[in-house]
Amino acid sequence: MKKTLTAIAALSIVFLIASQMISCEKFILPELTVTPDTLRFGAAADSSLVKIHSNVIWSNNDNPDWISVSVDWGDTDAETFVSVAENTSTQARQAQVSIKSETIQRYIVVEQAGVIEQESQP
């Protein structure tokens, strides 16, 4: 009987220690923000700095061919340049750059003006 009580007490202590170790694990709430979240460009090729705040792994891909991002992924805060190619059309264009982690997705709206047509001189 004494051996059984000693074994139960020992198992109880092991269980208590193990449960305390498990409860000490910290849960980190994922964070992902982009600033600014809207970029406006003229028709010429140009770029602008975007700041990414994150405590999780994030990535960027699948941008339209007229937009490029200087940093494709990260796992902490970062600064990246969003660049646009020259818009030779008279039509303005717009797209979204997606910055995403496993559970969060943020967008940077990119707007670019079209070329202004000049009136021909006689």
GIMOKA-V666295 format. One record per residue. N is the residue number from 1. SS is DSSP state (alpha for helix, beta for strand, coil for the rest). OMEGA is omega in radians with two decimals (NA if undefined). BURIAL is # if it has 24 or more other ideal C-beta (glycine too) atoms within 12 Angstrom, else .. Layout:
n:N ss:SS omega:OMEGA burial:BURIAL
n:N ss:SS omega:OMEGA burial:BURIAL
This chain:
n:1 ss:coil omega:-3.14 burial:.
n:2 ss:alpha omega:3.11 burial:.
n:3 ss:alpha omega:-3.14 burial:.
n:4 ss:alpha omega:3.12 burial:.
n:5 ss:alpha omega:3.10 burial:.
n:6 ss:alpha omega:3.12 burial:.
n:7 ss:alpha omega:3.12 burial:.
n:8 ss:alpha omega:3.13 burial:.
n:9 ss:alpha omega:3.14 burial:.
n:10 ss:alpha omega:3.11 burial:.
n:11 ss:alpha omega:3.12 burial:.
n:12 ss:alpha omega:3.11 burial:.
n:13 ss:alpha omega:3.10 burial:.
n:14 ss:alpha omega:3.12 burial:.
n:15 ss:alpha omega:-3.14 burial:.
n:16 ss:alpha omega:3.12 burial:.
n:17 ss:alpha omega:-3.14 burial:.
n:18 ss:alpha omega:-3.14 burial:.
n:19 ss:alpha omega:3.08 burial:.
n:20 ss:alpha omega:3.13 burial:.
n:21 ss:alpha omega:3.14 burial:.
n:22 ss:alpha omega:-3.10 burial:.
n:23 ss:alpha omega:3.12 burial:.
n:24 ss:coil omega:3.11 burial:.
n:25 ss:coil omega:-3.12 burial:.
n:26 ss:coil omega:3.03 burial:.
n:27 ss:coil omega:-3.14 burial:.
n:28 ss:coil omega:3.09 burial:.
n:29 ss:coil omega:-3.10 burial:.
n:30 ss:coil omega:3.10 burial:.
n:31 ss:coil omega:3.08 burial:.
n:32 ss:beta omega:3.09 burial:#
n:33 ss:beta omega:3.07 burial:#
n:34 ss:beta omega:-3.14 burial:#
n:35 ss:beta omega:-0.10 burial:.
n:36 ss:coil omega:3.14 burial:.
n:37 ss:coil omega:3.06 burial:.
n:38 ss:beta omega:3.09 burial:.
n:39 ss:beta omega:3.11 burial:#
n:40 ss:beta omega:-3.11 burial:.
n:41 ss:beta omega:2.95 burial:#
n:42 ss:coil omega:-3.08 burial:.
n:43 ss:coil omega:-3.11 burial:#
n:44 ss:coil omega:3.03 burial:.
n:45 ss:coil omega:-3.06 burial:.
n:46 ss:beta omega:3.07 burial:#
n:47 ss:beta omega:-3.14 burial:.
n:48 ss:beta omega:-3.12 burial:#
n:49 ss:beta omega:3.07 burial:.
n:50 ss:beta omega:3.10 burial:#
n:51 ss:beta omega:3.12 burial:#
n:52 ss:beta omega:3.06 burial:#
n:53 ss:beta omega:-3.08 burial:.
n:54 ss:beta omega:2.99 burial:#
n:55 ss:coil omega:3.12 burial:.
n:56 ss:coil omega:3.07 burial:#
n:57 ss:coil omega:3.13 burial:.
n:58 ss:beta omega:3.12 burial:#
n:59 ss:beta omega:3.09 burial:#
n:60 ss:beta omega:3.04 burial:#
n:61 ss:coil omega:3.11 burial:.
n:62 ss:coil omega:3.06 burial:.
n:63 ss:coil omega:3.03 burial:#
n:64 ss:coil omega:-3.05 burial:.
n:65 ss:coil omega:-3.14 burial:.
n:66 ss:coil omega:3.12 burial:#
n:67 ss:beta omega:3.02 burial:#
n:68 ss:beta omega:3.14 burial:#
n:69 ss:beta omega:-3.00 burial:#
n:70 ss:coil omega:3.12 burial:.
n:71 ss:coil omega:-3.06 burial:#
n:72 ss:coil omega:-3.10 burial:.
n:73 ss:beta omega:3.09 burial:.
n:74 ss:beta omega:3.09 burial:#
n:75 ss:coil omega:3.08 burial:.
n:76 ss:coil omega:3.07 burial:.
n:77 ss:coil omega:-3.13 burial:.
n:78 ss:beta omega:2.97 burial:#
n:79 ss:beta omega:-3.13 burial:.
n:80 ss:beta omega:3.06 burial:#
n:81 ss:beta omega:2.99 burial:.
n:82 ss:beta omega:-3.07 burial:#
n:83 ss:beta omega:3.08 burial:#
n:84 ss:beta omega:3.04 burial:#
n:85 ss:coil omega:3.10 burial:.
n:86 ss:coil omega:3.06 burial:.
n:87 ss:coil omega:-3.11 burial:#
n:88 ss:coil omega:3.12 burial:.
n:89 ss:coil omega:3.04 burial:.
n:90 ss:coil omega:-3.14 burial:.
n:91 ss:coil omega:3.03 burial:.
n:92 ss:coil omega:3.10 burial:.
n:93 ss:beta omega:-3.11 burial:#
n:94 ss:beta omega:3.08 burial:.
n:95 ss:beta omega:3.08 burial:#
n:96 ss:beta omega:2.99 burial:#
n:97 ss:beta omega:-3.10 burial:#
n:98 ss:beta omega:3.02 burial:#
n:99 ss:beta omega:-3.04 burial:#
n:100 ss:beta omega:3.01 burial:#
n:101 ss:coil omega:3.13 burial:#
n:102 ss:coil omega:-3.04 burial:.
n:103 ss:coil omega:-3.07 burial:.
n:104 ss:coil omega:3.07 burial:.
n:105 ss:beta omega:3.10 burial:.
n:106 ss:beta omega:-3.11 burial:#
n:107 ss:beta omega:2.96 burial:#
n:108 ss:beta omega:3.10 burial:#
n:109 ss:beta omega:-3.14 burial:.
n:110 ss:beta omega:3.12 burial:#
n:111 ss:beta omega:3.12 burial:#
n:112 ss:beta omega:3.13 burial:#
n:113 ss:coil omega:3.02 burial:.
n:114 ss:coil omega:3.11 burial:.
n:115 ss:coil omega:3.08 burial:.
n:116 ss:coil omega:-3.14 burial:.
n:117 ss:coil omega:3.11 burial:.
n:118 ss:coil omega:3.07 burial:.
n:119 ss:coil omega:-3.12 burial:.
n:120 ss:coil omega:-3.14 burial:.
n:121 ss:coil omega:3.12 burial:.
n:122 ss:coil omega:NA burial:.
